[in-house]
């Protein structure tokens, strides 16, 4: 794919857009690194799934969406929440379990949700976001809203029945869904070649008559271009599109994962294709950034993260009297 197309009318290769891609990826990477640190300190509890290595997908895909487009994500969704506009303070407070979090601290890391920014999960069940995305797109179609619903999911979800049901209905009803497969080659701890008889993932979507494309998920500019083209096609034609982003997570599946299913050499090989370092090299060559400017970006991100941690630390827990709200039963706890 050419890298000279535009995202929302702005040339992808201009300085301003490139620096914004870099800023967003740095925000995600440093936030995730801090989250791992806080998890080890038992400030964040429950499950934690880090997006380190995959930042180019969320940032690039967001470049192809409009503000009022919906986004449905998986349990590895901190980056998606950030690029959709959710404040880092709100995300961190939710991960701490504080009442100032986006779900009043009840959802935690895997269940970020913000209707105002049209972020509909954070879904802990593998493939659980796919039917939600189809429902959102159907609602838009019936209400004649000219919007796209973007659904991000891992390749492991494609072995689930929900994937096939969602693709079938989206194609049958001609729904405006952009299906984005974040193919990181390992569904939890199982390699793609060990879990799928057919590893050509786009062919599965194509079997339902859905148009497809594959892009290098370690290249934020390529992802942004592909997402822009795909979203534009969904908007123009009204029907679904399947985009495979080939990426790789540098950290284990979760903080509990002993990571015995892949070699250190393989991980290190992928780290040489780090999307952040690759973009920095590219824009250095163009003279669009130097050490001073990069230091400013890093400093601003560090300050934002420090403020988010302080906000979460200072935020209150939900009161005991409020714990029975938003549940099915109002019965007394005995």
Rosetta blueprint (number, residue, H / E / L):
1 X L
2 X L
3 X L
4 X L
5 X L
6 X E
7 X E
8 X L
9 X L
10 X E
11 X E
12 X L
13 X L
14 X L
15 X H
16 X H
17 X H
18 X H
19 X H
20 X H
21 X H
22 X H
23 X H
24 X H
25 X H
26 X H
27 X H
28 X H
29 X H
30 X H
31 X H
32 X H
33 X H
34 X H
35 X H
36 X H
37 X H
38 X H
39 X H
40 X H
41 X L
42 X L
43 X L
44 X L
45 X L
46 X L
47 X L
48 X L
49 X L
50 X L
51 X L
52 X L
53 X L
54 X L
55 X H
56 X H
57 X H
58 X H
59 X H
60 X H
61 X H
62 X H
63 X L
64 X L
65 X L
66 X L
67 X L
68 X L
69 X L
70 X E
71 X E
72 X E
73 X L
74 X L
75 X L
76 X L
77 X L
78 X H
79 X H
80 X H
81 X H
82 X H
83 X H
84 X L
85 X L
86 X L
87 X L
88 X H
89 X H
90 X H
91 X H
92 X H
93 X H
94 X H
95 X H
96 X H
97 X L
98 X L
99 X L
100 X L
101 X L
102 X L
103 X L
104 X L
105 X L
106 X L
107 X L
108 X H
109 X H
110 X H
111 X L
112 X L
113 X L
114 X E
115 X L
116 X L
117 X L
118 X L
119 X E
120 X L
121 X L
122 X L
123 X L
124 X L
125 X L
126 X L
127 X L
128 X H
129 X H
130 X H
131 X H
132 X H
133 X H
134 X H
135 X H
136 X H
137 X H
138 X H
139 X H
140 X H
141 X H
142 X H
143 X L
144 X L
145 X L
146 X L
147 X L
148 X L
149 X E
150 X E
151 X E
152 X E
153 X E
154 X E
155 X H
156 X H
157 X H
158 X H
159 X H
160 X L
161 X H
162 X H
163 X H
164 X H
165 X H
166 X H
167 X H
168 X H
169 X H
170 X H
171 X H
172 X H
173 X L
174 X L
175 X L
176 X L
177 X E
178 X E
179 X E
180 X E
181 X E
182 X E
183 X E
184 X L
185 X L
186 X E
187 X E
188 X L
189 X L
190 X E
191 X E
192 X H
193 X H
194 X H
195 X H
196 X L
197 X L
198 X L
199 X L
200 X L
201 X H
202 X H
203 X H
204 X H
205 X H
206 X H
207 X L
208 X L
209 X L
210 X L
211 X E
212 X E
213 X E
214 X E
215 X E
216 X E
217 X L
218 X L
219 X L
220 X H
221 X H
222 X H
223 X H
224 X H
225 X H
226 X H
227 X H
228 X H
229 X H
230 X H
231 X H
232 X H
233 X H
234 X H
235 X H
236 X H
237 X H
238 X L
239 X L
240 X L
241 X E
242 X E
243 X E
244 X E
245 X E
246 X E
247 X L
248 X L
249 X L
250 X L
251 X L
252 X L
253 X L
254 X L
255 X L
256 X L
257 X L
258 X L
259 X L
260 X L
261 X L
262 X L
263 X L
264 X H
265 X H
266 X H
267 X H
268 X H
269 X H
270 X H
271 X H
272 X L
273 X L
274 X L
275 X H
276 X H
277 X H
278 X H
279 X H
280 X H
281 X H
282 X H
283 X H
284 X H
285 X H
286 X L
287 X L
288 X L
289 X L
290 X L
291 X H
292 X H
293 X H
294 X H
295 X H
296 X H
297 X H
298 X H
299 X H
300 X H
301 X H
302 X H
303 X H
304 X H
305 X H
306 X H
307 X H
308 X H
309 X H
310 X H
311 X H
312 X H
313 X H
314 X H
315 X L
316 X L
317 X L
318 X L
319 X L
320 X H
321 X H
322 X H
323 X L
324 X L
325 X L
326 X L
327 X L
328 X L
329 X L
330 X L
331 X L
332 X L
333 X L
334 X L
